[in-house]
Amino acid sequence: MNLLKNIGKTVLAALLVLCISGFPPVYSADKSPAADTAKKAPKIQFDEKQHDFGKHPQNAKLKHTFTFKNTGEDTLFIEKVKAG
């Protein structure tokens, strides 16, 4: 019975040390899941980020198209678009 108590205390002490140390990382910086996700992430690239319509008559109907492409390696979703 004393042997089981000693083993239990040893396991508890080992778990406590691991918790305090913050569990050393299992992955290296280059092979972590976060690094893989960043490499495969979508990335939006605009041909231009702003447009100036210049001077125009009041109430004129103006139109401009912003062209962009996904230069990342994952699907790019465009959601909740608002005029600035």
Backbone bond lengths (Angstrom), bond angles and torsions (degrees), N, CA, C in turn:
res aa  C-N    CA-C-N  psi(-1)  N-CA   C-N-CA  omega(-1)  CA-C   N-CA-C  phi
1 M - - - 1.445 - - 1.534 111.12 -
2 N 1.332 117.36 -40.39 1.460 120.91 177.38 1.518 111.23 -62.60
3 L 1.343 116.61 -34.49 1.460 120.80 178.92 1.526 110.46 -63.00
4 L 1.332 117.22 -42.47 1.463 121.13 178.31 1.527 111.28 -64.63
5 K 1.329 117.32 -39.28 1.463 120.81 177.91 1.524 110.22 -63.91
6 N 1.333 117.21 -41.83 1.472 121.11 179.37 1.523 111.15 -65.99
7 I 1.342 116.60 -41.21 1.473 120.13 178.25 1.528 109.61 -64.70
8 G 1.315 115.76 -42.30 1.465 120.50 178.38 1.517 111.83 -61.24
9 K 1.321 116.42 -42.96 1.460 120.22 179.11 1.526 110.74 -66.07
10 T 1.339 116.69 -37.80 1.463 121.02 179.79 1.530 110.25 -65.89
11 V 1.338 116.50 -44.76 1.474 120.67 178.85 1.527 109.77 -63.58
12 L 1.310 116.93 -43.65 1.459 121.23 178.75 1.525 110.99 -61.28
13 A 1.321 116.97 -43.17 1.461 121.03 178.52 1.532 110.72 -63.78
14 A 1.324 117.25 -40.86 1.468 120.84 179.12 1.528 110.55 -64.21
15 L 1.325 117.70 -43.03 1.465 121.11 177.69 1.527 111.04 -63.53
16 L 1.306 116.71 -39.75 1.453 120.62 178.50 1.526 111.06 -62.85
17 V 1.319 117.08 -42.78 1.470 121.47 178.09 1.527 110.24 -62.36
18 L 1.331 117.29 -42.78 1.466 120.28 178.57 1.518 111.37 -63.39
19 C 1.321 117.14 -41.96 1.463 120.26 179.65 1.525 111.53 -64.48
20 I 1.309 116.60 -42.62 1.465 120.81 -179.33 1.530 110.70 -67.54
21 S 1.327 117.10 -37.28 1.466 120.09 -177.97 1.515 112.01 -75.26
22 G 1.329 118.35 -12.48 1.455 120.93 177.74 1.507 113.34 82.38
23 F 1.314 118.56 22.18 1.459 122.99 -179.66 1.526 110.47 47.93
24 P 1.291 119.01 100.32 1.465 120.84 179.04 1.526 110.81 -55.37
25 P 1.325 118.27 145.70 1.465 120.25 -176.55 1.528 111.85 -61.69
26 V 1.329 114.13 141.18 1.456 120.30 179.93 1.526 109.59 -83.83
27 Y 1.335 116.62 -31.61 1.459 121.87 -176.72 1.521 110.40 -98.31
28 S 1.309 115.89 149.79 1.461 118.72 170.37 1.518 107.95 -79.24
29 A 1.311 118.00 169.12 1.460 121.58 -177.36 1.525 111.60 -60.91
30 D 1.318 118.57 -34.71 1.455 121.65 -176.63 1.520 113.28 -81.41
31 K 1.325 118.61 -21.40 1.453 120.69 -174.32 1.518 112.80 -114.15
32 S 1.317 118.34 16.24 1.459 120.62 179.99 1.528 109.38 -75.91
33 P 1.331 117.21 153.18 1.462 119.85 176.86 1.521 111.90 -59.59
34 A 1.328 117.46 -34.50 1.467 120.16 179.46 1.524 110.95 -64.50
35 A 1.326 117.56 -38.28 1.468 120.68 178.45 1.525 110.44 -65.95
36 D 1.340 117.38 -39.65 1.465 120.51 177.35 1.517 110.82 -64.38
37 T 1.331 117.55 -40.83 1.454 121.92 179.81 1.514 110.61 -64.16
38 A 1.321 117.32 -41.51 1.463 120.87 -179.80 1.522 110.71 -64.22
39 K 1.317 118.02 -37.51 1.460 121.27 179.64 1.522 111.23 -67.38
40 K 1.330 117.45 -34.22 1.460 121.74 -176.15 1.521 112.69 -96.25
41 A 1.301 118.89 6.91 1.461 122.84 -175.76 1.527 111.24 -71.22
42 P 1.352 117.24 153.13 1.462 119.34 172.94 1.525 110.08 -70.97
43 K 1.314 116.78 154.40 1.462 121.01 177.71 1.521 107.53 -145.68
44 I 1.322 115.63 122.59 1.464 119.99 -178.46 1.526 109.68 -91.50
45 Q 1.329 115.60 136.96 1.467 121.00 178.05 1.527 107.88 -130.69
46 F 1.336 116.07 119.50 1.461 122.02 179.64 1.521 110.31 -94.36
47 D 1.344 116.14 145.63 1.466 119.92 171.80 1.527 109.73 -68.43
48 E 1.341 116.37 -36.79 1.460 122.69 174.25 1.527 107.81 -147.72
49 K 1.344 116.36 146.81 1.465 120.01 -176.20 1.519 113.14 -101.21
50 Q 1.318 117.71 -13.15 1.462 120.97 177.03 1.518 109.76 -147.25
51 H 1.341 116.05 160.66 1.464 120.70 -179.97 1.519 108.72 -142.14
52 D 1.304 116.79 134.66 1.460 122.62 178.03 1.525 107.85 -107.89
53 F 1.342 117.06 117.88 1.465 120.55 179.41 1.521 111.95 -76.81
54 G 1.316 117.19 -12.04 1.459 119.74 179.84 1.526 110.90 70.25
55 K 1.335 116.01 -157.33 1.472 120.87 179.87 1.519 109.07 -83.16
56 H 1.334 114.79 139.42 1.458 120.47 179.64 1.516 108.37 -155.71
57 P 1.332 118.01 157.90 1.470 120.71 178.83 1.532 111.01 -62.51
58 Q 1.324 115.27 148.82 1.459 119.91 178.79 1.524 109.45 -62.12
59 N 1.307 116.80 143.30 1.467 125.78 -179.86 1.528 112.96 66.15
60 A 1.305 117.78 15.42 1.463 119.94 176.69 1.533 108.57 -70.14
61 K 1.311 115.62 143.30 1.457 120.03 177.06 1.520 107.95 -85.00
62 L 1.307 115.34 117.43 1.458 120.96 -176.92 1.526 109.18 -114.80
63 K 1.327 114.94 147.83 1.453 119.94 -179.40 1.528 108.96 -144.11
64 H 1.322 115.18 140.04 1.464 120.52 174.72 1.519 108.30 -148.00
65 T 1.289 116.60 142.09 1.460 121.66 179.02 1.523 109.13 -112.26
66 F 1.324 115.55 125.97 1.451 121.11 174.31 1.527 107.47 -92.41
67 T 1.309 116.08 124.21 1.457 121.39 -179.88 1.523 109.25 -100.00
68 F 1.332 114.74 135.21 1.460 120.04 179.33 1.511 108.94 -145.38
69 K 1.325 114.52 165.13 1.459 119.55 174.80 1.521 109.30 -145.27
70 N 1.308 115.17 158.91 1.448 122.05 177.70 1.523 107.44 -91.11
71 T 1.329 116.37 111.87 1.467 120.47 179.09 1.527 111.41 -98.27
72 G 1.340 116.90 3.02 1.462 121.36 178.05 1.514 110.86 -85.69
73 E 1.324 114.82 -174.45 1.457 120.49 -176.91 1.519 113.30 -109.02
74 D 1.351 117.55 9.52 1.455 120.53 178.23 1.521 108.24 -129.16
75 T 1.319 117.25 169.39 1.456 122.41 -177.76 1.524 110.54 -67.28
76 L 1.322 115.51 133.70 1.466 122.71 178.28 1.520 108.36 -100.01
77 F 1.331 117.35 122.64 1.446 122.67 177.58 1.518 108.71 -106.02
78 I 1.345 117.25 130.42 1.463 122.65 178.20 1.522 106.14 -104.70
79 E 1.332 117.03 116.93 1.458 121.84 -177.76 1.519 110.63 -135.56
80 K 1.318 115.76 153.72 1.473 123.30 173.57 1.530 112.19 52.91
81 V 1.304 117.20 53.26 1.467 122.44 179.81 1.513 109.26 -77.44
82 K 1.336 116.81 133.16 1.463 122.48 179.39 1.521 109.70 -135.86
83 A 1.301 115.62 147.45 1.464 119.79 174.59 1.512 109.33 -74.93
84 G 1.331 116.75 141.93 1.465 120.62 -177.99 1.453 110.97 -85.60
